[in-house]
Amino acid sequence: MNSYDYVIVGAGVAAAAAAAAIREKDAKGSLAIIGREDDGPFYRPDLSKTLWLDENAGLDNGWLLDDQIGADLLTGTSVTAIDTEARTLTLSDTRTLTYGQLLLATGAEPRTLDLPDSPRILTYRTVADYRRLRELANSGTRAVVVGGGYIGAEISAALRQNEVGVTLIMPGTSVQGSMFPADLAAEVTRTYRERGVEMVTGTRVTGARTEGDTVTVSTDQGTAHTADVVVIGAGVVPNDQVARLAGITVDDGIVVDARLATSAPHVWAAGDVARYPDALLGMRRVEHVDNAEHQGTVAGRNMATAQTGSGEPESYTYTPIFWSDLFDYGYEAVGELSAQADTTEDFSADRSSGVVYYAHEDHVRGVLLWNVWDSTDKAKAVIEQTAVEPRSGDELRGSIDLG
């Protein structure tokens, strides 16, 4: 087919959620999902969590697109141009598709470093990346992980728990130091060292060379570190280039309104790439799966409403959460977590559990729940309440039970 009622660009979590939501309201409309990767939609958090930590987990459990959805899945291709007036897409294989409603769920792209191309130097985001890392990182091998942020922290811990030697190189002095308060970040970093992770801090990777089955990276401190594989965890940037070229409003992501509609008619955006008006926190872009799932669902419903002319569009009013596991630590979080914010810590006497409130002018804009579970709704309530009734310090402590 070269004409579809619905086209979804991007084959990730948001795409799968949108496809399912479309089918809730339109069982027969033609649907295509276009993905640059060779694999279809997969539950991406498993790639750095469950697949490494649960010996019974496998790739078969993570695929998201139900065959009964009835979508044409076009993988290994990308969209190179969008004509929003003609409602057409040009694909990298030169095909042209026509759409009724278009969803841009193009996600984000890992930042890269100026290092040589090598199958032993990889970023980490896709199923293909997981397969490659599994091939190279076995018990007794060594990995260099570059970056102590979200993905660098997770994959370092996961590899070490699989008896892989890990050297973690990062420009800061502590694991997730840009997000955790200083004392907590220092505590986590000590645990990484105790669990056998070689910590190389306060430095950046400046180059690499391959020799046989090894890679040696060099740093701006003049040190060299040799491993079987190098994993780059330097963050991501939104994949908004094709939208920008089409004249769709972009600002560090594709700008959408409360319905997830873009500035172009019949074009929607969801997931990591969407900058949206959060009901609690204002305009923001969120790079976590909970947001992708919920936004994809709302976008899909609104696309079907627009295409079929039945019902009214809905607004996206959900504030997403995120979570992680780092060795024996676990946390859930809501909102904006920056170590540069005004923080209030409320920890148990033994520091086994705690809550950190991140505020700007006594308005809490983020909450970290450290080994505190089932409390994200309470965290959202604090964010909402302090927007109208500012609180700080002792006024915040005790707002959420430590369990």
Secondary structure, DSSP 8 states (H G I E B T S, - for coil): --EEEEEEE--SHHHHHHHHHHHHH-SSS-EEEEESSSS--B-GGGGTTHHHH-TT--GGG-B---GGG--EEEES--EEEEETTTTEEEETTS-EEEEEEEEE---EEE---S----TTEEE--SHHHHHHHHHH--TT-EEEEE--SHHHHHHHHHHHTTT-EEEEEESSSSTTTTTS-HHHHHHHHHHHHHTT-EEEES--EEEEEEETTEEEEEETTS-EEEESEEEE---EEE--HHHHHTT--BSSSEE--TT-B-SSTTEEE-GGGEEEEETTTEEEE--SHHHHHHHHHHHHHHHHHHHHT-S---------EEEEEETTEEEEEEE---TTSEEEEEE-TTSSSEEEEEEETTEEEEEEEES--S-HHHHHHHHHHHHHS---GGGTTTSS---
